[in-house]
Amino acid sequence: MRAIFAIFVVCALILPGPSWPQGSPSTPPAAQGHAPGAPPPTPAEIEMQKRAAKLRNQERFARLKKDTDQLLELATQLKKSVDEANEQTLSLEVVRKAEQIEKLAKQIRQKMAGDW
């Protein structure tokens, strides 16, 4: 979907568009939120897009919740391992668990920012 949008944007920038008369009361089709020459979306299409966006957001939230639950579990395990160790012995398990936590936290941050 992003590739199609990128191609559209490149074509729109490269190809000369119609010159809009100055002072025209109508706005160009591109400014109305749909492609030039394409018919405007029907109310059913708009509703379907809204439902699809809502479903994507719900799925994204469910994945974020699952990942944060896993992050909490890993952090709890790390705390327990550190509490059981002494100042001279930190096991390799503790280092691995800390790396897992760091990786998962980075993934969660990226998902929250929407960079997936």
VOBA-1610 file (N, C-alpha, C; in pm, whole numbers, padded with zeros to 5 digits, always signed):
BEGIN
Met+00083-00118+00000Met+00000+00000+00000Met+00088+00125+00000Arg+00196+00122+00079Arg+00285+00237+00083Arg+00353+00257-00051Ala+00387+00145-00117Ala+00454+00155-00247Ala+00361+00219-00350Ile+00235+00183-00348Ile+00139+00241-00442Ile+00125+00390-00414Phe+00117+00426-00288Phe+00106+00567-00252Phe+00230+00643-00295Ala+00350+00583-00275Ala+00474+00649-00313Ala+00479+00670-00464Ile+00437+00571-00541Ile+00434+00584-00686Ile+00338+00696-00726Phe+00223+00701-00662Phe+00126+00805-00692Phe+00184+00944-00665Val+00252+00958-00552Val+00309+01088-00516Val+00417+01128-00616Val+00503+01033-00653Val+00609+01063-00750Val+00548+01105-00882Cys+00448+01031-00929Cys+00382+01066-01055Cys+00316+01204-01046Ala+00255+01233-00934Ala+00189+01362-00918Ala+00289+01477-00921Leu+00410+01451-00869Leu+00510+01556-00868Leu+00578+01572-01004Ile+00592+01462-01077Ile+00663+01466-01205Ile+00573+01513-01318Leu+00454+01458-01326Leu+00364+01490-01436Leu+00303+01628-01416Pro+00296+01706-01522Pro+00234+01838-01506Pro+00083+01823-01486Gly+00032+01894-01388Gly-00111+01889-01359Gly-00182+02004-01426Pro-00313+02004-01420Pro-00387+02116-01478Pro-00360+02242-01398Ser-00358+02352-01467Ser-00337+02477-01394Ser-00473+02524-01343Trp-00480+02546-01213Trp-00605+02588-01150Trp-00616+02738-01161Pro-00730+02787-01203Pro-00746+02932-01213Pro-00739+02995-01074Gln-00675+03109-01069Gln-00665+03178-00941Gln-00801+03232-00902Gly-00829+03223-00774Gly-00956+03275-00724Gly-01072+03180-00750Ser-01043+03058-00790Ser-01148+02961-00817Ser-01212+02918-00685Pro-01345+02916-00678Pro-01410+02876-00553Pro-01397+02727-00526Ser-01373+02647-00629Ser-01362+02503-00605Ser-01218+02468-00575Thr-01201+02362-00495Thr-01067+02315-00464Thr-01031+02203-00559Pro-00903+02186-00589Pro-00864+02079-00679Pro-00895+01943-00617Pro-00922+01841-00700Pro-00957+01709-00647Pro-00853+01652-00553Ala-00725+01679-00578Ala-00621+01624-00491Ala-00633+01679-00349Ala-00681+01800-00335Ala-00695+01860-00203Ala-00818+01808-00129Gln-00906+01739-00200Gln-01028+01688-00138Gln-01008+01551-00075Gly-00888+01490-00089Gly-00861+01364-00023Gly-00878+01242-00111His-00895+01259-00240His-00901+01144-00329His-00825+01175-00457Ala-00795+01072-00532Ala-00712+01086-00651Ala-00786+01167-00758Pro-00710+01248-00833Pro-00772+01325-00941Pro-00836+01231-01044Gly-00954+01262-01086Gly-01024+01182-01185Gly-01099+01063-01127Ala-01072+01027-01004Ala-01140+00914-00941Ala-01268+00966-00876Pro-01373+00887-00882Pro-01497+00930-00816Pro-01478+00931-00664Pro-01546+01018-00596Pro-01532+01021-00450Pro-01583+00891-00390Pro-01527+00851-00276Pro-01571+00726-00215Pro-01718+00734-00171Thr-01784+00622-00183Thr-01924+00616-00141Thr-01931+00608+00011Pro-02044+00640+00069Pro-02057+00628+00215Pro-02028+00486+00265Ala-02065+00385+00187Ala-02037+00247+00226Ala-01887+00220+00229Glu-01815+00276+00131Glu-01669+00259+00127Glu-01603+00330+00245Ile-01652+00448+00276Ile-01598+00523+00389Ile-01620+00446+00518Glu-01738+00392+00535Glu-01770+00315+00656Glu-01683+00190+00664Met-01662+00123+00550Met-01579+00003+00548Met-01434+00038+00584Gln-01384+00151+00536Gln-01249+00195+00569Gln-01236+00227+00718Lys-01341+00289+00774Lys-01339+00320+00917Lys-01337+00192+01000Arg-01420+00093+00960Arg-01423-00034+01034Arg-01288-00106+01024Ala-01228-00104+00906Ala-01098-00169+00887Ala-00991-00101+00972Ala-00993+00031+00978Ala-00896+00105+01060Ala-00917+00074+01208Lys-01042+00067+01250Lys-01072+00034+01390Lys-01023-00105+01424Leu-01044-00201+01334Leu-00999-00338+01357Leu-00846-00344+01364Arg-00778-00270+01275Arg-00631-00267+01278Arg-00581-00210+01411Asn-00647-00105+01458Asn-00608-00045+01587Asn-00631-00142+01702Gln-00741-00216+01698Gln-00768-00313+01805Gln-00663-00424+01804Glu-00627-00472+01685Glu-00525-00577+01675Glu-00389-00525+01722Arg-00357-00403+01685Arg-00231-00341+01726Arg-00227-00329+01878Phe-00337-00284+01938Phe-00342-00270+02083Phe-00328-00406+02151Ala-00392-00509+02096Ala-00382-00643+02155Ala-00237-00693+02151Arg-00168-00669+02040Arg-00027-00710+02030Arg+00059-00632+02129Leu+00032-00501+02142Leu+00108-00420+02237Leu+00085-00469+02380Lys-00039-00502+02412Lys-00070-00551+02546Lys+00002-00683+02573Lys+00000-00773+02476Lys+00068-00902+02490Lys+00218-00881+02509Asp+00277-00792+02430Asp+00420-00765+02441Asp+00456-00701+02574Thr+00374-00609+02623Thr+00404-00546+02751Thr+00386-00645+02867Asp+00291-00737+02855Asp+00277-00841+02956Asp+00403-00929+02960Gln+00454-00961+02841Gln+00575-01042+02832Gln+00694-00964+02889Leu+00699-00834+02861Leu+00806-00749+02915Leu+00804-00748+03067Leu+00685-00737+03124Leu+00672-00739+03270Leu+00719-00873+03327Glu+00682-00981+03262Glu+00724-01115+03308Glu+00877-01128+03303Leu+00939-01083+03194Leu+01085-01089+03184Leu+01152-01003+03290Ala+01097-00884+03314Ala+01155-00795+03415Ala+01142-00856+03554Thr+01031-00922+03580Thr+01011-00988+03710Thr+01111-01102+03727Gln+01131-01180+03621Gln+01229-01288+03626Gln+01370-01235+03646Leu+01402-01124+03580Leu+01534-01064+03595Leu+01555-01018+03739Lys+01455-00953+03795Lys+01465-00906+03934Lys+01488-01023+04029Lys+01416-01131+04007Lys+01430-01249+04093Lys+01572-01307+04079Ser+01623-01316+03957Ser+01757-01369+03935Ser+01863-01282+04000Val+01848-01151+03990Val+01945-01060+04051Val+01937-01068+04203Asp+01818-01080+04256Asp+01802-01091+04401Asp+01868-01219+04454Glu+01864-01326+04376Glu+01922-01453+04420Glu+02074-01454+04404Ala+02127-01372+04316Ala+02272-01367+04295Ala+02336-01279+04401Asn+02467-01291+04410Asn+02538-01200+04499Asn+02625-01108+04416Glu+02698-01022+04483Glu+02773-00918+04411Glu+02887-00973+04326Gln+02929-01098+04351Gln+03041-01153+04275Gln+02996-01248+04165Thr+02869-01285+04165Thr+02823-01379+04063Thr+02694-01331+03999Leu+02705-01288+03878Leu+02587-01261+03796Leu+02591-01362+03684Ser+02492-01443+03674Ser+02494-01552+03578Ser+02473-01502+03435Leu+02507-01588+03342Leu+02487-01558+03201Leu+02337-01545+03172Glu+02255-01615+03249Glu+02110-01606+03233Glu+02061-01463+03256Val+02120-01395+03354Val+02080-01258+03385Val+02113-01165+03267Val+02229-01184+03208Val+02269-01101+03094Val+02177-01127+02975Arg+02147-01253+02949Arg+02056-01288+02837Arg+01917-01230+02859Lys+01870-01239+02982Lys+01737-01187+03012Lys+01733-01035+02993Ala+01839-00968+03033Ala+01846-00822+03015Ala+01847-00788+02866Glu+01917-00867+02785Glu+01917-00845+02640Glu+01779-00866+02580Gln+01708-00969+02627Gln+01571-00995+02580Gln+01481-00877+02614Ile+01496-00826+02735Ile+01414-00713+02778Ile+01442-00591+02690Glu+01569-00566+02664Glu+01606-00451+02582Glu+01547-00464+02441Lys+01557-00582+02382Lys+01505-00605+02247Lys+01353-00589+02244Leu+01285-00647+02341Leu+01139-00639+02345Leu+01093-00495+02370Ala+01163-00424+02457Ala+01126-00284+02484Ala+01142-00199+02358Lys+01245-00225+02281Lys+01265-00151+02156Lys+01152-00181+02057Gln+01113-00308+02048Gln+01003-00346+01958Gln+00873-00278+02000Ile+00847-00274+02129Ile+00725-00211+02179Ile+00727-00062+02147Arg+00840+00003+02168Arg+00851+00146+02137Arg+00825+00173+01990Gln+00879+00088+01901Gln+00859+00105+01759Gln+00712+00086+01722Lys+00648-00013+01783Lys+00506-00037+01754Lys+00419+00078+01802Met+00455+00134+01916Met+00377+00246+01969Met+00392+00370+01880Ala+00509+00383+01821Ala+00533+00496+01731Ala+00471+00470+01593Gly+00430+00343+01567Gly+00369+00313+01439Gly+00467+00280+01329Asp+00593+00249+01365Asp+00695+00217+01266Asp+00708+00068+01245Trp+00605-00001+01214Trp+00619-00144+01197Trp+00612-00177+01057
//
